[in-house]
Amino acid sequence: MKTQDTATLVAGDAELTVQSGNGCRIGSLRIGGTEVLRQGDHFGSFPMAPWCGRTENGEFRNGGRVHRLPVNNPPHAIHGTVRDKPWRRARGGGDTGAVFTYDLTEPWPYAGRITQVFELEPNALTLRMGLETYGDSFPAQLGWHPWFLRNLGGEDVTLAFDAAWQEERGADHLPTGKRIDPQPGPWDDCFGMPDGVAVTLTWADQLELKVTSPSEWVVLYDEQPEAVCVEPQTGPPNGLNTHPRLVTPIEPLEATMRWEWRAPR
């Protein structure tokens, strides 16, 4: 089990457990005593950095240099390098907040630091993540991969959102570069929301939870019976190659995600 080094935050009837020893993932979010995240070492809600989703054939370029990453989802590299590594708790925080850091190391070829901030309220959770370089500039992405339970004991969850486009997915599970009208699920797909991510999950008569982010992209995944995923991220899958966003000594990369919940209308 990778659940050592945990922090528990409490606000009202919401209780959040952060597993800093297991990728600084959220291991549990209980609202009014009800767990809303799929349980297990590989689930909960984990940060994706310094890239999100799949990177084609585990390769990316930074200028004229080609870098190779471990192919952990053949033939691609997936979800970054930090989701199962131990993070350090920084100073500050308290009963409703906590701050953690992770210093990038191999197999990522550039030095830098990731900071993740958790702020819990009785009816909301805000997560912030920042990535800074210790030297050379490099392309990167940030995002989160929450596994929300499909069923909380009643009807299955429904998802509501209004996307401007869907990234067409090729046979290799990567965007083809073509934008199409949003298609019905099941999904393992990336959607574009230029005004910011906004996806509402509703478990009828139980809970309504809205995921928002200033980021422009979100991946929706609902192909497993146990859970559904709503993943805000700063670029699309394979974005290190197709939509590179450089982290420089004067311009870090930042991302925010917020969950707000209430009883359904």
Buried (B, 14 or more C-beta within 10 A) or exposed (E): EBBEBEBEBEBEEBBBBBBBBBBBBBBBBBBEEBEBBBEEBEBBBBBBBBBBBBBBBBBBEBEEEEBEBEBEBEEBBBBBBBBBBBBEBEEEBEEBBBBBBBEBEEEBBBBBBBBBBBBBBEBBBBBBBBBBBEEBBBBBBBBBBBBBBBEBEEEEBEBEBEBEBBBBBEEEBBBEEEEEEBEEEEBBBBBBBEEEBBBBBBBEEBBBBBBBBBBBBBBBBBEEEEBBBBBBBBBBBBBBBBBBBEBEEEEBBBBBBBBBBEEEE
